[in-house]
Amino acid sequence: MYEATKRRHVSQTVEAVFPKAVTDQIFSVIKLMNEADQLVTAPVAIAFSDDYTDNELYALLIQGNLAPAQEFPLDYDGDKSAFLGHGYILIVKDNPKAIYIDFSKANDLSELKG
């Protein structure tokens, strides 16, 4: 599950909203947690806190009710308005050949389509 040798893929919709620096760090957190045997299910969800500093934001990795949610910081000093404050939830899927980040079906993406 979530082997480091798999390709990494981010959906076009997520790429349009989230900076590559943020999604790259999500992949790094997944890799680190997998190496520490802390991932117990796939897919996992990533939710974002609206609290942030100039150079750091906070995310929460959620594994349903199989493990406690874990907060982690992400270093990012750019504009955060495109992806924070919208309630976005990302899903990190473990596909056979790639680890894939996409928006959760729970998101209201209507503002992105206009």
ABEGO torsion letter per residue (X at the ends): XGBAABBBBBBAAAAAABBAAAAAAAAAAAAAAAAAGABABOBBBBBBBABBBAABBBBBBBAEAABBBBBBBBBBABBAAAABGAGBBBBBBBBAABBBBBBBAABBAAAAAX
